[in-house]
């Protein structure tokens, strides 16, 4: 039994190291090539962040829309 517990601990420790620099480098290359970027966003009312991926064009459009709402002095909900 003691051997099974130590084997399980070793598997968990090695599994935690599975995130490699290659994965991070590949993601960085994608980010730089076409402006595609993913980020973790926490939704109001939840502790669980969600992964949100957008392109450079989408982020620029959202920025322009936010500036326009601020300029008009009101915020409209999308319901």
Residue, then its C-alpha position, 0 to 999 in steps of 0.5 A: x500500500x505504501x508503494x502505491x501511495x508513493x507511486x501515485x505521488x510521483x505520477x502527480x509530481x511529474x504530471x504537474x511538470x507537463x507544461x513545457x516551454x515549447x507549448x508556451x513558445x508555440x502560443x507566443x508565436x501564434x500571438x505574434x503572427x496574427x494577433x490571436x490572443x487568449x486570456x483568462x477572464x473572471x465572469x461577474x458572479x463566478x470564481x471560475x475564470x473562462x478562457x477568452x480568445x480574440x483576434x487583434x481586429x476584435x480587440x480593436x473593435x471592442x476598444x472603439x465601441x467602449x470609447x464611443x460609449x464613454x464619449x456618449x456618456x452612457x452604457x447600454x446593456x446587450x440584453 
